[in-house]
Amino acid sequence: MQHSKREMETAAKLIDKLHEERKQMKQRIKNKNAVVMQQEQQIQQRQEHVEEASRAVQEMRREMDRKNQEVKELEGEVQIGRAKLEEA
């Protein structure tokens, strides 16, 4: 009877210990999930910034191409003007 009572107490302590470990493990998992979610949000924000920067670079390149075309047209007009002045 004494032996059985000690086994029951030991089993109860073991069960309590396992419950506590489970509780701690659940909390660790919850904490890790929170960290993962935060990291995913940061990655998403950085990806959005990269995409914004990429769009801005593309727009700047288009604008540069337009300006280069304007310069070429103006240089052509200048050459025509010089040629007319030389004829005169």
Contacts in CASP RR format, 6 or more apart in sequence:
PFRMAT RR
TARGET T0000
AUTHOR 0000-0000-0000
METHOD contacts of the structure
MODEL  1
MQHSKREMETAAKLIDKLHEERKQMKQRIKNKNAVVMQQEQQIQQRQEHV
EEASRAVQEMRREMDRKNQEVKELEGEVQIGRAKLEEA
END
